[in-house]
Amino acid sequence: MPQTVRKAVFPVAGLGTRILPATKAMPKEMLTVVDRPLIHYAVEEAKAAGIEEFYFVTGRGKGAIEDHFDVAFELETTLRERGRIEQLDELQAWLPAAGQIAYTRQQRPLGLGHAVWCARHLVGDEPFAVILVDDLMVCDPPCLKQMVDAYDKTGGNVVAVIEVPREQTNRYGVLDIVEDDGRLARARGVVEKPKPEEAPSNLTIIGRYIIQPEIFRHLETMKPGSGNEIQLTDGLAALIAAGQAFHGLRATGRRFDCGDKLGFLEANIALGLDHPELGAELRRILQNYR
């Protein structure tokens, strides 16, 4: 039985340039989809997968994330005085317990691999999850829970994957597949943003990972790769080369790329239509825009 995944790293130091000007003064992770920020969905997903400790790799201007997961004394007092106990209970219910959250800084934008490496002392010598908040996953069971269940059987490293048109492989990390049963694929390699004609497949990594701690040793000495950044994919490739198992899981559910303006709009519409209180009225409103 593989070692339990108890910890998750959230790299949240990025600037969100694809969705400017919305992210000029607000962290992209705090952009709201319907009634909660993106980071909130990510933490809820991690909790549902059994994660106990939540580590945020932040940068300058990200204080709103810390405030969101802290007690808001003035707000709670106001809700209590106004008798809005149901809202107060809801606000308190999703807060992680004291000591479950920690923050560290990525002072320079040196890539996703570097951001994950910044959390090495928090993670220690345990397998851990990485969640990219831009990728909003709407799945039942939650995406990371599906991955943990797969990991319990395979061990090693597990990533969430989707199939993309071959001309889009230069946007993703791409798996070099050995076996594939249509849901779980075993890989013998992974390549970061290959040219379409050089891509080993069209099965690409999206923003969910379960990784063994040995990756920190590789990231420590990793040379900059694609985009002149330290790529997490290159660290994963080193783990495969060292003989560790590596699988890609096609999670059952929907993925929204909320780092993209259209993807963000689509997420708001889709989750708005699914909302138990807002869905019917939103559907009526959308009829006016056909």
LONUSE-470225 format. One record per residue: residue number from 1; x, y negated, z negated of N, C-alpha, C in turn. Coordinates in Angstrom, 1 decimal, padded with zeros to 4 digits. Layout:
residues N
> nr:nX:nY:nZ:caX:caY:caZ:cX:cY:cZ
> NUM:X:Y:Z:X:Y:Z:X:Y:Z;
...
***
This chain:
residues 290
> nr:nX:nY:nZ:caX:caY:caZ:cX:cY:cZ
> 1:000.8:001.2:000.0:000.0:000.0:000.0:000.9:-001.3:000.0;
> 2:000.7:-002.1:001.0:001.5:-003.4:001.0:001.3:-004.3:-000.2;
> 3:002.3:-005.1:-000.5:002.1:-006.0:-001.6:001.0:-007.0:-001.4;
> 4:000.2:-007.3:-002.4:-001.0:-008.2:-002.2:-000.6:-009.6:-001.8;
> 5:-001.4:-010.2:-000.9:-001.2:-011.5:-000.5:-001.9:-012.4:-001.5;
> 6:-001.2:-013.2:-002.3:-001.8:-014.0:-003.3:-001.6:-015.5:-003.0;
> 7:-000.7:-015.9:-002.1:-000.3:-017.3:-002.0:-000.6:-017.7:-000.5;
> 8:-000.9:-019.0:-000.4:-001.1:-019.5:001.0:-000.5:-020.9:001.1;
> 9:000.1:-021.1:002.3:000.8:-022.4:002.6:000.0:-023.1:003.6;
> 10:-000.2:-024.4:003.3:-001.0:-025.2:004.2:000.0:-026.3:004.7;
> 11:000.5:-026.2:005.9:001.4:-027.3:006.5:000.5:-028.5:006.9;
> 12:000.5:-029.6:006.1:-000.4:-030.7:006.4:000.4:-032.0:006.5;
> 13:001.6:-031.9:007.0:002.4:-033.2:007.1:002.3:-033.8:008.5;
> 14:001.6:-033.1:009.4:001.5:-033.7:010.8:000.8:-035.0:010.9;
> 15:001.1:-035.7:012.0:000.5:-037.0:012.2:-000.8:-037.1:012.9;
> 16:-001.2:-036.0:013.5:-002.5:-035.9:014.2:-002.6:-036.8:015.4;
> 17:-001.6:-036.9:016.2:-001.5:-037.8:017.3:-002.5:-037.5:018.4;
> 18:-003.0:-036.3:018.5:-003.9:-035.9:019.6:-005.3:-036.5:019.3;
> 19:-005.5:-037.0:018.1:-006.9:-037.5:017.8:-006.9:-038.9:017.3;
> 20:-005.8:-039.7:017.6:-005.7:-041.1:017.4:-006.8:-041.8:018.1;
> 21:-007.3:-042.9:017.6:-006.9:-043.7:016.4:-007.5:-043.2:015.1;
> 22:-008.3:-042.1:015.1:-009.0:-041.7:013.9:-008.0:-041.4:012.8;
> 23:-006.8:-040.9:013.2:-005.8:-040.5:012.2:-004.8:-041.5:011.9;
> 24:-005.0:-042.7:012.3:-004.0:-043.8:012.1:-003.8:-044.0:010.6;
> 25:-004.9:-044.1:009.8:-004.8:-044.3:008.4:-005.3:-043.2:007.5;
> 26:-006.0:-042.2:008.2:-006.5:-041.1:007.5:-005.9:-039.8:007.9;
> 27:-005.5:-038.9:006.9:-004.9:-037.6:007.3:-005.9:-036.9:008.2;
> 28:-005.4:-036.2:009.2:-006.3:-035.5:010.1:-007.0:-034.4:009.3;
> 29:-006.4:-033.9:008.3:-006.9:-032.8:007.5:-008.2:-033.2:006.7;
> 30:-008.3:-034.6:006.6:-009.5:-035.1:005.8:-010.6:-035.5:006.8;
> 31:-010.4:-035.3:008.1:-011.5:-035.6:009.0:-012.7:-034.7:008.7;
> 32:-013.9:-035.2:008.7:-015.1:-034.4:008.2:-015.8:-033.7:009.4;
> 33:-016.0:-032.5:009.2:-016.9:-031.7:010.0:-018.2:-031.5:009.3;
> 34:-019.2:-032.2:009.7:-020.6:-032.2:009.1:-020.5:-032.9:007.7;
> 35:-020.2:-032.1:006.7:-020.2:-032.7:005.3:-019.0:-032.3:004.4;
> 36:-018.0:-031.9:005.0:-016.8:-031.6:004.3:-015.5:-031.7:005.2;
> 37:-014.4:-032.1:004.6:-013.2:-032.3:005.4:-012.6:-030.9:005.9;
> 38:-011.8:-031.0:006.9:-011.2:-029.8:007.4:-010.4:-029.0:006.4;
> 39:-009.7:-029.7:005.5:-008.9:-029.0:004.5:-009.7:-028.2:003.6;
> 40:-010.9:-028.7:003.3:-011.9:-028.0:002.4:-012.3:-026.7:003.0;
> 41:-012.6:-026.6:004.3:-012.9:-025.4:004.9:-011.8:-024.4:004.8;
> 42:-010.6:-024.9:005.0:-009.4:-024.0:005.0:-009.2:-023.4:003.6;
> 43:-009.3:-024.2:002.6:-009.1:-023.7:001.2:-010.3:-022.7:000.9;
> 44:-011.5:-023.0:001.3:-012.6:-022.0:001.0:-012.3:-020.7:001.7;
> 45:-011.8:-020.7:002.9:-011.4:-019.5:003.6:-010.4:-018.7:002.9;
> 46:-009.4:-019.4:002.4:-008.3:-018.8:001.6:-008.8:-018.1:000.4;
> 47:-009.7:-018.8:-000.4:-010.3:-018.3:-001.6:-011.0:-017.0:-001.3;
> 48:-011.8:-017.0:-000.2:-012.6:-015.8:000.2:-011.7:-014.6:000.5;
> 49:-010.5:-014.9:000.9:-009.6:-013.8:001.2:-008.8:-013.3:000.0;
> 50:-009.1:-013.9:-001.2:-008.4:-013.5:-002.4:-007.1:-014.3:-002.8;
> 51:-006.9:-015.4:-002.1:-005.7:-016.2:-002.4:-005.9:-016.9:-003.7;
> 52:-004.9:-016.9:-004.5:-004.9:-017.4:-005.9:-004.1:-018.7:-006.1;
> 53:-003.1:-018.9:-005.2:-002.3:-020.1:-005.3:-002.2:-020.8:-003.9;
> 54:-002.3:-022.1:-004.0:-002.5:-022.9:-002.8:-001.4:-023.9:-002.7;
> 55:-000.5:-023.9:-001.7:000.6:-024.7:-001.6:000.5:-025.6:-000.3;
> 56:000.6:-026.9:-000.6:000.4:-027.9:000.5:001.7:-028.5:000.8;
> 57:002.2:-028.5:002.1:003.4:-029.1:002.5:003.0:-030.4:003.2;
> 58:003.2:-031.5:002.4:002.6:-032.8:002.8:003.7:-033.7:003.4;
> 59:003.3:-034.9:003.7:004.2:-036.0:004.2:003.6:-037.3:003.7;
> 60:004.2:-038.4:004.1:003.7:-039.7:003.8:002.3:-040.0:004.2;
> 61:001.5:-040.7:003.4:000.1:-041.0:003.8:-000.9:-039.9:003.6;
> 62:-000.5:-038.8:002.9:-001.4:-037.7:002.7:-002.0:-037.6:001.3;
> 63:-002.0:-038.7:000.6:-002.5:-038.8:-000.8:-004.0:-038.4:-000.9;
> 64:-004.8:-038.6:000.1:-006.2:-038.3:000.1:-006.4:-036.8:-000.1;
> 65:-005.5:-036.0:000.4:-005.6:-034.6:000.2:-005.5:-034.2:-001.2;
> 66:-004.5:-034.8:-001.9:-004.4:-034.5:-003.3:-005.6:-035.0:-004.1;
> 67:-006.1:-036.1:-003.8:-007.3:-036.7:-004.5:-008.5:-035.8:-004.3;
> 68:-008.6:-035.2:-003.1:-009.8:-034.4:-002.8:-009.8:-033.2:-003.7;
> 69:-008.7:-032.6:-004.1:-008.6:-031.4:-004.9:-008.3:-031.8:-006.4;
> 70:-008.7:-033.0:-006.8:-008.5:-033.4:-008.2:-009.8:-033.8:-008.8;
> 71:-009.8:-033.9:-010.1:-011.1:-034.3:-010.7:-011.3:-035.8:-010.5;
> 72:-012.5:-036.2:-010.1:-012.8:-037.6:-009.9:-013.7:-038.1:-011.1;
> 73:-013.0:-038.6:-012.1:-013.7:-038.9:-013.3:-014.8:-039.9:-013.1;
> 74:-014.6:-041.0:-012.4:-015.6:-042.0:-012.2:-016.8:-041.5:-011.5;
> 75:-016.6:-040.7:-010.4:-017.7:-040.1:-009.6:-018.5:-039.2:-010.5;
> 76:-017.8:-038.3:-011.2:-018.5:-037.3:-012.1:-019.3:-038.0:-013.1;
> 77:-018.8:-039.1:-013.7:-019.5:-039.8:-014.8:-020.7:-040.4:-014.2;
> 78:-020.6:-041.0:-013.0:-021.7:-041.7:-012.3:-022.8:-040.6:-012.0;
> 79:-022.5:-039.5:-011.5:-023.4:-038.4:-011.2:-024.1:-038.0:-012.4;
> 80:-023.4:-037.8:-013.5:-024.0:-037.4:-014.8:-025.0:-038.4:-015.3;
> 81:-024.6:-039.7:-015.3:-025.5:-040.7:-015.8:-026.7:-040.8:-015.0;
> 82:-026.7:-040.5:-013.7:-027.8:-040.6:-012.8:-028.7:-039.3:-012.8;
> 83:-028.2:-038.4:-013.6:-029.0:-037.1:-013.6:-028.8:-036.2:-012.4;
> 84:-027.8:-036.4:-011.6:-027.6:-035.7:-010.4:-026.7:-034.5:-010.7;
> 85:-027.2:-033.6:-011.6:-026.5:-032.5:-012.1:-026.2:-031.5:-011.0;
> 86:-027.1:-031.2:-010.1:-026.8:-030.2:-009.1:-025.6:-030.6:-008.2;
> 87:-025.6:-031.9:-007.9:-024.4:-032.4:-007.1:-023.1:-032.3:-007.9;
> 88:-023.2:-032.6:-009.2:-022.1:-032.5:-010.1:-021.6:-031.1:-010.2;
> 89:-022.5:-030.2:-010.4:-022.1:-028.8:-010.5:-021.4:-028.3:-009.2;
> 90:-022.0:-028.7:-008.0:-021.4:-028.3:-006.8:-020.0:-028.9:-006.6;
> 91:-019.8:-030.1:-007.0:-018.5:-030.8:-006.9:-017.5:-030.1:-007.7;
> 92:-017.9:-029.6:-008.9:-016.9:-029.0:-009.8:-016.6:-027.5:-009.4;
> 93:-017.6:-026.9:-008.7:-017.5:-025.4:-008.5:-016.4:-025.1:-007.5;
> 94:-016.1:-025.9:-006.5:-015.1:-025.5:-005.5:-013.7:-026.0:-005.9;
> 95:-013.6:-026.8:-007.0:-012.2:-027.2:-007.3:-011.4:-026.0:-007.8;
> 96:-010.2:-025.8:-007.2:-009.3:-024.8:-007.7:-009.0:-025.1:-009.2;
> 97:-008.7:-024.0:-009.9:-008.4:-024.1:-011.4:-007.0:-024.9:-011.6;
> 98:-006.8:-025.4:-012.7:-005.6:-026.1:-013.1:-004.4:-025.1:-012.9;
> 99:-003.4:-025.6:-012.2:-002.2:-024.8:-011.9:-002.2:-024.0:-010.7;
> 100:-003.4:-023.9:-010.0:-003.5:-023.1:-008.7:-002.9:-023.8:-007.5;
> 101:-002.8:-025.2:-007.6:-002.3:-026.0:-006.5:-001.0:-026.6:-006.7;
> 102:-000.1:-026.6:-005.7:001.1:-027.3:-005.8:001.4:-028.0:-004.5;
> 103:002.2:-029.1:-004.5:002.5:-029.9:-003.3:004.1:-030.0:-003.2;
> 104:004.5:-029.9:-002.0:005.9:-030.2:-001.7:005.9:-031.1:-000.4;
> 105:007.1:-031.7:-000.1:007.2:-032.7:001.0:008.0:-032.1:002.1;
> 106:007.6:-032.4:003.3:008.4:-032.3:004.5:008.8:-033.7:004.9;
> 107:010.0:-034.1:004.6:010.3:-035.5:004.8:010.5:-035.9:006.2;
> 108:010.8:-035.0:007.1:011.0:-035.2:008.5:010.2:-034.3:009.3;
> 109:009.7:-034.7:010.4:008.9:-033.8:011.3:009.7:-032.9:012.1;
> 110:010.2:-031.8:011.5:011.2:-031.0:012.2:010.5:-029.7:012.7;
> 111:009.2:-029.6:012.7:008.5:-028.4:013.3:007.8:-027.6:012.2;
> 112:007.0:-026.7:012.7:006.2:-025.9:011.8:007.0:-024.9:011.0;
> 113:008.1:-024.3:011.7:009.0:-023.5:010.9:009.6:-024.1:009.8;
> 114:010.0:-025.4:010.0:010.6:-026.2:008.9:009.6:-026.5:007.8;
> 115:008.4:-026.8:008.2:007.4:-027.1:007.2:007.1:-025.8:006.3;
> 116:007.1:-024.7:006.9:006.9:-023.4:006.1:008.1:-023.2:005.2;
> 117:009.3:-023.4:005.8:010.5:-023.2:005.0:010.5:-024.2:003.8;
> 118:009.9:-025.3:003.9:009.9:-026.3:002.7:009.2:-025.7:001.5;
> 119:008.3:-024.7:001.7:007.5:-024.1:000.6:008.2:-022.8:000.1;
> 120:009.5:-022.6:000.4:010.1:-021.3:000.1:010.2:-021.1:-001.4;
> 121:010.5:-022.2:-002.2:010.7:-022.0:-003.7:009.3:-021.8:-004.3;
> 122:008.2:-022.3:-003.7:006.9:-022.0:-004.3:006.5:-020.6:-004.0;
> 123:006.7:-020.1:-002.8:006.3:-018.8:-002.4:007.1:-017.7:-003.1;
> 124:008.4:-017.9:-003.2:009.2:-016.9:-003.8:009.3:-015.6:-002.9;
> 125:009.5:-014.5:-003.5:009.7:-013.2:-002.8:008.4:-012.4:-002.7;
> 126:007.4:-013.0:-002.0:006.1:-012.4:-001.8:005.6:-012.6:-000.4;
> 127:004.8:-011.7:000.1:004.1:-012.0:001.4:003.2:-013.2:001.1;
> 128:002.9:-013.9:002.2:002.1:-015.1:002.0:001.3:-015.4:003.3;
> 129:000.3:-016.2:003.1:-000.5:-016.6:004.3:-000.1:-018.0:004.7;
> 130:-000.2:-018.4:005.9:-000.1:-019.7:006.4:-001.4:-020.1:007.2;
> 131:-002.0:-021.2:006.8:-003.2:-021.6:007.5:-003.0:-023.0:008.1;
> 132:-003.2:-023.1:009.4:-003.2:-024.4:010.1:-004.6:-025.0:010.1;
> 133:-004.7:-026.1:009.4:-006.1:-026.7:009.2:-006.8:-027.1:010.5;
> 134:-006.0:-027.5:011.5:-006.6:-027.9:012.8:-007.5:-026.8:013.4;
> 135:-007.1:-025.6:013.2:-007.9:-024.5:013.7:-009.0:-024.1:012.7;
> 136:-010.2:-024.6:012.9:-011.3:-024.3:012.1:-011.9:-023.0:012.5;
> 137:-011.9:-022.0:011.7:-012.4:-020.7:012.0:-013.7:-020.4:011.3;
> 138:-014.7:-020.1:012.1:-016.0:-019.8:011.5:-016.3:-018.4:011.8;
> 139:-016.1:-017.6:010.8:-016.1:-016.1:010.9:-016.9:-015.5:009.7;
> 140:-017.4:-014.3:009.9:-018.1:-013.6:008.8:-017.7:-012.1:009.0;
> 141:-016.9:-011.6:008.1:-016.2:-012.3:007.0:-015.2:-013.3:007.5;
> 142:-014.7:-014.2:006.6:-013.8:-015.2:007.0:-012.6:-014.6:007.7;
> 143:-012.0:-015.4:008.6:-010.8:-015.0:009.4:-009.7:-014.4:008.5;
> 144:-009.3:-015.1:007.5:-008.1:-014.7:006.7:-008.5:-013.4:006.0;
> 145:-009.7:-013.2:005.6:-010.2:-012.0:004.9:-010.1:-010.8:005.9;
> 146:-010.5:-011.0:007.1:-010.3:-010.0:008.2:-008.8:-009.6:008.3;
> 147:-008.0:-010.6:008.3:-006.5:-010.4:008.4:-006.0:-009.6:007.2;
> 148:-006.4:-010.0:006.0:-005.9:-009.3:004.8:-006.3:-007.8:004.9;
> 149:-007.5:-007.6:005.3:-008.0:-006.2:005.4:-007.2:-005.4:006.4;
> 150:-006.8:-006.0:007.5:-006.0:-005.4:008.5:-004.5:-005.2:008.0;
> 151:-004.0:-006.2:007.3:-002.7:-006.1:006.7:-002.6:-005.0:005.6;
> 152:-003.7:-004.8:004.9:-003.7:-003.7:003.9:-003.4:-002.3:004.5;
> 153:-003.7:-002.2:005.8:-003.5:-001.0:006.6:-002.2:-000.9:007.3;
> 154:-001.8:-002.1:007.8:-000.6:-002.1:008.7:000.7:-002.5:008.0;
> 155:000.6:-003.3:006.9:001.7:-003.9:006.3:002.4:-004.9:007.3;
> 156:003.6:-005.3:006.9:004.4:-006.2:007.8:003.8:-007.5:008.0;
> 157:003.7:-008.0:009.2:003.2:-009.4:009.5:002.0:-009.3:010.4;
> 158:001.0:-010.1:010.1:-000.2:-010.1:010.9:-000.5:-011.6:011.3;
> 159:-000.9:-011.8:012.6:-001.3:-013.1:013.0:-002.7:-013.0:013.7;
> 160:-003.4:-014.1:013.6:-004.7:-014.2:014.4:-004.3:-014.5:015.8;
> 161:-005.0:-013.9:016.8:-004.7:-014.1:018.2:-006.0:-014.3:019.0;
> 162:-005.9:-014.9:020.1:-006.9:-015.0:021.1:-006.3:-014.8:022.5;
> 163:-007.1:-014.4:023.4:-006.7:-014.4:024.8:-007.0:-015.7:025.5;
> 164:-006.0:-016.2:026.2:-006.2:-017.5:027.0:-005.9:-017.2:028.4;
> 165:-006.4:-018.1:029.3:-006.0:-018.0:030.7:-004.5:-018.1:030.8;
> 166:-003.9:-017.4:031.7:-002.4:-017.3:031.8:-001.8:-018.7:031.9;
> 167:-002.5:-019.6:032.6:-001.9:-020.9:032.9:-001.8:-021.7:031.6;
> 168:-002.4:-021.3:030.5:-002.3:-022.0:029.2:-001.3:-021.4:028.2;
> 169:-000.6:-020.4:028.6:000.4:-019.7:027.7:001.5:-020.7:027.2;
> 170:001.7:-021.7:028.0:002.8:-022.7:027.6:002.4:-023.6:026.4;
> 171:001.2:-023.3:025.9:000.7:-024.1:024.7:000.8:-023.3:023.4;
> 172:001.2:-022.0:023.5:001.1:-021.1:022.3:002.3:-020.3:022.2;
> 173:002.3:-019.6:021.0:003.2:-018.4:020.9:002.5:-017.2:021.4;
> 174:003.2:-016.4:022.2:002.6:-015.3:023.0:003.2:-014.0:022.6;
> 175:002.4:-013.0:022.4:002.8:-011.7:022.0:003.3:-010.8:023.2;
> 176:004.4:-010.1:022.9:004.8:-009.1:023.8:004.3:-007.7:023.3;
> 177:003.3:-007.2:023.9:002.5:-006.1:023.3:003.0:-004.7:023.7;
> 178:003.0:-003.9:022.6:003.3:-002.4:022.8:002.0:-001.6:022.9;
> 179:001.1:-001.8:021.9:-000.1:-001.1:021.9:-001.3:-002.1:021.6;
> 180:-002.5:-001.8:022.1:-003.6:-002.7:021.9:-004.9:-001.9:022.0;
> 181:-005.6:-001.9:020.9:-006.9:-001.1:020.9:-008.1:-002.0:021.2;
> 182:-007.8:-003.3:021.6:-008.9:-004.2:021.9:-009.2:-005.1:020.7;
> 183:-008.8:-004.8:019.5:-009.0:-005.6:018.3:-007.6:-005.9:017.7;
> 184:-006.8:-004.9:017.5:-005.5:-005.0:016.9:-004.4:-004.6:017.8;
> 185:-003.5:-005.5:018.0:-002.4:-005.3:019.0:-001.1:-005.3:018.2;
> 186:-000.2:-004.3:018.5:001.1:-004.2:017.9:002.1:-004.8:018.9;
> 187:003.0:-005.7:018.4:003.9:-006.4:019.3:005.3:-006.0:019.0;
> 188:006.1:-006.1:020.1:007.6:-005.9:019.9:008.4:-007.2:020.1;
> 189:007.6:-008.3:020.2:008.3:-009.6:020.4:007.2:-010.7:020.4;
> 190:007.7:-011.9:020.3:006.8:-013.0:020.4:007.7:-014.2:021.0;
> 191:007.1:-014.9:021.9:007.8:-016.0:022.6:007.0:-017.3:022.4;
> 192:007.7:-018.4:022.1:007.1:-019.7:021.9:006.9:-020.4:023.2;
> 193:005.7:-020.7:023.6:005.3:-021.6:024.7:006.0:-021.2:026.0;
> 194:005.9:-019.9:026.4:006.6:-019.6:027.7:005.8:-020.1:028.9;
> 195:006.6:-020.3:030.0:006.0:-020.6:031.2:005.0:-019.5:031.7;
> 196:003.9:-019.8:032.3:002.9:-018.8:032.6:003.5:-017.6:033.4;
> 197:004.4:-017.9:034.3:005.0:-016.8:035.1:006.0:-015.9:034.2;
> 198:006.4:-016.4:033.1:007.3:-015.7:032.2:006.6:-015.1:031.0;
> 199:005.4:-015.4:030.7:004.7:-015.0:029.5:004.5:-013.4:029.6;
> 200:004.9:-012.8:028.4:004.7:-011.3:028.4:003.3:-010.8:028.4;
> 201:002.3:-011.7:028.0:000.9:-011.4:028.0:000.1:-012.7:027.9;
> 202:-001.2:-012.6:027.8:-002.0:-013.8:027.5:-002.6:-013.8:026.2;
> 203:-002.0:-012.9:025.3:-002.5:-012.9:023.9:-001.7:-013.8:023.0;
> 204:-002.3:-014.8:022.5:-001.6:-015.9:021.9:-002.0:-016.2:020.4;
> 205:-001.0:-016.7:019.7:-001.2:-016.9:018.2:-002.0:-018.2:018.0;
> 206:-003.0:-018.1:017.1:-003.6:-019.3:016.6:-003.3:-019.5:015.1;
> 207:-003.9:-020.4:014.5:-003.4:-020.9:013.2:-003.6:-020.1:011.9;
> 208:-003.4:-018.8:012.0:-003.5:-018.0:010.8:-002.4:-016.9:010.8;
> 209:-001.7:-016.8:009.7:-000.6:-015.9:009.6:-000.5:-015.2:008.3;
> 210:-000.1:-014.0:008.3:000.4:-013.3:007.0:001.8:-012.9:007.3;
> 211:002.7:-013.4:006.5:004.2:-013.3:006.8:004.9:-012.8:005.6;
> 212:005.9:-012.0:005.9:006.8:-011.5:004.8:007.9:-012.5:004.4;
> 213:008.3:-012.5:003.2:009.2:-013.6:002.7:010.6:-013.7:003.3;
> 214:011.0:-012.6:003.9:012.3:-012.6:004.6:012.4:-013.6:005.7;
> 215:011.3:-014.2:006.1:011.3:-015.2:007.1:012.1:-016.4:006.7;
> 216:012.1:-016.7:005.4:012.8:-017.9:004.9:014.3:-017.8:005.1;
> 217:014.8:-016.7:005.1:016.2:-016.5:005.3:016.6:-016.8:006.8;
> 218:015.7:-016.4:007.7:015.9:-016.7:009.1:015.6:-018.2:009.4;
> 219:014.6:-018.8:008.8:014.3:-020.2:009.0:015.4:-021.1:008.5;
> 220:016.1:-020.6:007.5:017.2:-021.4:006.9:018.3:-021.8:007.9;
> 221:018.6:-020.8:008.8:019.7:-021.0:009.8:019.2:-021.2:011.2;
> 222:017.9:-021.3:011.4:017.3:-021.3:012.7:017.7:-022.6:013.4;
> 223:018.1:-022.5:014.7:018.4:-023.6:015.5:017.1:-024.1:016.1;
> 224:017.0:-025.4:016.4:015.8:-026.0:017.0:015.5:-025.2:018.3;
> 225:014.2:-025.0:018.6:013.8:-024.3:019.8:012.9:-025.1:020.7;
> 226:011.8:-024.6:021.1:010.9:-025.4:022.0:010.5:-026.7:021.3;
> 227:010.5:-027.8:022.2:010.2:-029.1:021.7:011.3:-029.7:020.7;
> 228:012.5:-029.0:020.7:013.5:-029.4:019.8:013.1:-029.4:018.3;
> 229:012.2:-028.4:018.0:011.8:-028.3:016.6:012.1:-026.9:016.2;
> 230:012.1:-026.7:014.8:012.3:-025.4:014.3:011.0:-024.6:014.3;
> 231:010.9:-023.6:015.2:009.6:-023.0:015.5:009.4:-021.8:014.5;
> 232:008.2:-021.7:014.0:007.8:-020.6:013.2:007.9:-019.3:014.0;
> 233:007.5:-019.4:015.3:007.5:-018.3:016.2:008.9:-017.6:016.3;
> 234:009.9:-018.5:016.3:011.3:-017.9:016.4:011.6:-017.1:015.1;
> 235:011.1:-017.6:014.0:011.3:-016.9:012.7:010.6:-015.5:012.7;
> 236:009.4:-015.5:013.3:008.6:-014.3:013.4:009.4:-013.3:014.3;
> 237:009.9:-013.8:015.4:010.6:-013.0:016.4:011.8:-012.3:015.6;
> 238:012.5:-013.1:014.7:013.6:-012.5:014.0:013.2:-011.4:013.1;
> 239:012.0:-011.5:012.5:011.4:-010.4:011.6:011.2:-009.2:012.4;
> 240:010.6:-009.3:013.7:010.4:-008.2:014.5:011.7:-007.5:014.9;
> 241:012.7:-008.4:015.2:014.1:-007.8:015.6:014.7:-007.1:014.4;
> 242:014.3:-007.5:013.2:014.9:-006.8:012.0:014.1:-005.5:011.7;
> 243:013.1:-005.2:012.5:012.4:-003.9:012.3:011.0:-004.0:011.6;
> 244:010.6:-005.2:011.2:009.3:-005.3:010.6:008.1:-005.2:011.5;
> 245:007.1:-004.6:011.0:005.9:-004.4:011.8:005.2:-005.8:012.1;
> 246:004.6:-005.9:013.3:004.0:-007.2:013.7:002.8:-006.9:014.5;
> 247:001.7:-007.4:014.0:000.4:-007.1:014.7:-000.4:-008.5:014.9;
> 248:-001.1:-008.5:016.0:-002.1:-009.6:016.2:-003.5:-009.1:016.1;
> 249:-004.3:-009.8:015.4:-005.7:-009.4:015.2:-006.6:-010.4:015.9;
> 250:-007.5:-009.8:016.7:-008.6:-010.6:017.3:-009.7:-010.7:016.2;
> 251:-009.8:-011.8:015.5:-010.8:-012.0:014.5:-012.2:-012.2:015.1;
> 252:-013.2:-011.6:014.5:-014.5:-011.7:014.9:-015.1:-013.1:014.4;
> 253:-015.5:-013.9:015.3:-016.0:-015.3:014.9:-015.7:-016.3:016.0;
> 254:-015.7:-017.6:015.6:-015.5:-018.7:016.5:-014.4:-019.5:016.0;
> 255:-013.6:-020.1:017.0:-012.5:-020.9:016.7:-012.7:-022.3:017.3;
> 256:-012.5:-023.4:016.5:-012.6:-024.7:017.0:-011.3:-025.4:016.8;
> 257:-010.7:-026.0:017.9:-009.4:-026.7:017.8:-009.8:-028.1:017.5;
> 258:-009.7:-028.4:016.2:-010.1:-029.7:015.7:-009.0:-030.7:015.7;
> 259:-007.8:-030.4:016.2:-006.8:-031.3:016.5:-007.0:-032.0:017.8;
> 260:-008.0:-031.6:018.6:-008.4:-032.1:019.9:-009.7:-032.8:019.8;
> 261:-009.9:-033.9:020.4:-011.1:-034.7:020.3:-012.4:-033.9:020.7;
> 262:-012.3:-033.2:021.8:-013.5:-032.4:022.2:-013.7:-031.2:021.3;
> 263:-012.7:-030.6:020.9:-012.8:-029.5:019.9:-013.5:-029.9:018.6;
> 264:-013.1:-031.1:018.2:-013.6:-031.7:016.9:-015.1:-032.0:017.1;
> 265:-015.5:-032.6:018.2:-016.9:-032.9:018.5:-017.7:-031.6:018.6;
> 266:-017.1:-030.6:019.2:-017.8:-029.3:019.4:-018.1:-028.7:018.0;
> 267:-017.1:-028.8:017.1:-017.2:-028.2:015.8:-018.3:-028.9:015.0;
> 268:-018.4:-030.2:015.1:-019.5:-030.9:014.4:-020.8:-030.5:014.9;
> 269:-021.0:-030.3:016.2:-022.2:-030.0:016.8:-022.6:-028.5:016.4;
> 270:-021.7:-027.6:016.5:-021.9:-026.2:016.3:-022.3:-026.0:014.8;
> 271:-021.5:-026.6:013.9:-021.7:-026.4:012.5:-022.9:-027.2:012.0;
> 272:-023.2:-028.3:012.7:-024.4:-029.1:012.4:-025.6:-028.3:012.7;
> 273:-025.6:-027.7:013.9:-026.8:-026.9:014.3:-027.0:-025.7:013.3;
> 274:-025.9:-025.2:012.8:-026.0:-024.0:011.8:-026.4:-024.5:010.4;
> 275:-026.4:-025.8:010.1:-026.6:-026.2:008.8:-028.0:-026.0:008.3;
> 276:-028.3:-025.4:007.2:-029.6:-025.1:006.8:-030.5:-026.3:006.6;
> 277:-030.0:-027.5:006.2:-030.8:-028.7:006.0:-030.8:-029.6:007.2;
> 278:-029.8:-029.6:008.0:-029.6:-030.6:009.1:-029.9:-030.0:010.5;
> 279:-029.8:-028.7:010.6:-029.8:-028.0:011.9:-031.0:-028.3:012.8;
> 280:-032.2:-028.2:012.2:-033.4:-028.4:013.0:-033.5:-029.8:013.5;
> 281:-033.2:-030.8:012.6:-033.3:-032.2:013.0:-032.3:-032.6:014.0;
> 282:-031.1:-032.0:013.9:-030.0:-032.3:014.8:-030.4:-031.7:016.2;
> 283:-031.0:-030.5:016.2:-031.4:-030.0:017.5:-032.4:-030.8:018.2;
> 284:-033.3:-031.4:017.4:-034.3:-032.3:017.9:-033.7:-033.6:018.5;
> 285:-032.7:-034.1:017.8:-032.0:-035.3:018.3:-031.2:-035.0:019.6;
> 286:-030.6:-033.9:019.6:-029.8:-033.5:020.8:-030.7:-033.4:022.1;
> 287:-032.0:-033.1:021.9:-032.9:-033.0:023.0:-032.9:-034.3:023.8;
> 288:-032.7:-035.4:023.1:-032.7:-036.8:023.7:-031.5:-037.0:024.7;
> 289:-030.5:-036.2:024.6:-029.3:-036.4:025.4:-029.1:-035.4:026.5;
> 290:-030.1:-034.7:026.9:-030.0:-033.8:028.0:-029.9:-034.5:029.3;
***
